[in-house]
Structures are given as C-alpha cells and as structure tokens.
Amino acid sequence: MRTRIQLVLPALSGMVLALSSAQAWSDSDSDLAQKLSNPVAALISVPFQFNYDDDIGPSRDGDKYLLNFQPVIPFHLNDEWNLISRTIVPVVSQSDVAPGAGSQSGIGDVVQSFFLSPQKPTESGLIWGVGPVLLLPTDTNKLLGAEKWGAGPTAVLLWQNHGWTYGALANHIWSFAGQSDRPEVNSTFLQPFLAYTTKDAWTYTLNTESTYDWTHRQWSVPINGMVSKLVKFGNQPVSLGGGVRYWAASPDSGAHGWGLRAVVTLLFPK
C-alpha cells in the first residue's frame, strides 16, 4: 500500500501541471465542479482519497497510509425528494501506531450514511439533508477498527452562491453491539467547510474533520486545505486535487503535525 501511494502522488501532480494550460472551461464545467462541494448533490461521484499522516502514537514514531473509497449515489424518490447514499470504505497501511504493535494492512470500519434531501434549495438558498449513519465492523485487523456495530443521526446544511459553498456536515455514532472487550463507541463528527469554485473549474477548499470521543473525552481536529481542478479525459469528467492538513488537536495515540492528501474523483453527471 505504501509503495502504491508513493507512486500515485507524483503521477497526480504531473497530470495537474500538464492540464493546467488547457483551454478555458464552460460554465457547465464550473457548475459541475461546484457540485462536488455539495455532499447531497444529485450527482454520482466516486472519490479515491489518499492520506498520509505520521508522528502517530505516544512515541510519535508511527505512520499511516489511508485510502478512502467514497462512492456517492443519489436515488430519485419523486419530484421533491432525493435519497443520497454516502459510503466510506477505508483501506489502511500503518506501522508503529502503538507500542509493540508492529505493522498492519487491510480494511477498516465502513461508515454508511443516507441523507433524505429536497431536490430544490429553500427560498433562502439553504440546501439540507438528514438521515441515519451506520458503523459497520468490517475491519480485517483489530487495530484497524473499533470492532463495534454503531448507528446514529447525520445531517448536512449548506449554501451555494456566486462560486462560494459554505456549511457543515455532522453525525453522532453510538455503538450497540460488537466485541465486549472493546471500548464503547460514543463519538461526534463535525465537518464545517468553506469552498470557492472559479469559472475555469478550480476549487479551493478549507475544512476540518473533527471528532470528539465522549468515552475518552478527547478531540481529534485536523484542518485541511485543498486545491482541485475539474478536467476531462475524453468525455469522462475527473476532479484531481491535492493539499495538506495540520492536526490542531489529537490524542496521544493519534497523528500530530502535518499530513498530506490527494484526491481523484470520477464524476457521472446525468
């Protein structure tokens, strides 16, 4: 996994530089790029999100490579409502994240969300969605997941205007079954976000993906800065992006300092 990600990152950088001098995009390309900033847009998208973090663990000598496979699939219910399915499947390669832990590679816990969302914004421009979130114990190694079944509510609200997107996504998960010798899951996830999409389909994004662990009373607060560009390979629209993150708060067992992120997203507009 580590070798694959190290090969992918330079390739993505080269593609972005090669495509940056391409001809200007139409307004529809800018609109498509902005839809990616909307978690409940009626747009099929398949992001592959690569992350690297180090300084992990009490001794801060661990590191982690994480690939999040995150398909988003909208379902048209009727003329007023959509149901948006958002899935996160983590593929992990990590080493020395705990004393004597060694290295692990495999799949972590899947997080599955469903949002019931109106097809049109409100008169004030508000776009929103609510629904359930599920935690599925799909980990292939006990150090890659909580080994608990969990569930709770999730919601998103945002506004989009003149290229700007701002809002927040949140959920809370409680565990209700699973391995009895593992700690209970009782966590809140908060993701406020701000993005700006230019007329030539560049998008600049700032967000946090903060988690508060109520069981251990600990915050994890990574601050992410990203730049992405919508391009086309033939008729296939693809968003290519990269950026950095900084861990503003983290438990002793978590990551510290700076990390990296690269994202490739396939889009399938209707």
C-alpha positions, 0 to 999 in steps of 0.5 A: 500500500505504501509503495502504491501511494508513493507512486500515485502522488507524483503521477497526480501532480504531473497530470495537474501541471500538464492540464493546467494550460488547457483551454478555458472551461464552460460554465457547465464545467464550473457548475459541475465542479461546484457540485462536488462541494455539495455532499447531497448533490444529485450527482454520482461521484466516486472519490479515491482519497489518499492520506498520509499522516505520521508522528502517530502514537505516544512515541510519535514514531508511527505512520499511516497510509489511508485510502478512502473509497467514497462512492456517492449515489443519489436515488430519485424518490419523486419530484421533491425528494432525493435519497443520497447514499454516502459510503466510506470504505477505508483501506489502511497501511500503518506501522508503529501506531502503538507500542509493540504493535508492529505493522498492519494492512487491510480494511477498516470500519465502513461508515454508511450514511443516507441523507433524505434531501429536497431536490430544490434549495429553500427560498433562502438558498439553504440546501439540507439533508438528514438521515441515519449513519451506520458503523459497520465492523468490517475491519480485517485487523483489530487495530484497524477498527473499533470492532463495534456495530454503531448507528446514529443521526447525520445531517448536512446544511449548506449554501451555494452562491456566486462560486462560494459553498459554505456549511457543515456536515455532522453525525453522532455514532453510538455503538450497540453491539460488537466485541465486549472487550472493546471500548464503547463507541460514543463519538461526534463528527463535525465537518464545517467547510468553506469552498470557492469554485472559479469559472475555469473549474478550480476549487479551493477548499478549507475544512476540518474533520473533527471528532470528539470521543465522549468515552475518552473525552478527547478531540481529534481536529485536523484542518485541511486545505485543498486545491482541485481542478475539474478536467476531462479525459475524453468525455469522462469528467475527473476532479484531481486535487491535492493539499495538506492538513495540520492536526490542531488537536489529537490524542496521544495515540493519534497523528500530530503535525502535518499530513498530506492528501490527494484526491481523484474523483470520477464524476457521472453527471446525468 
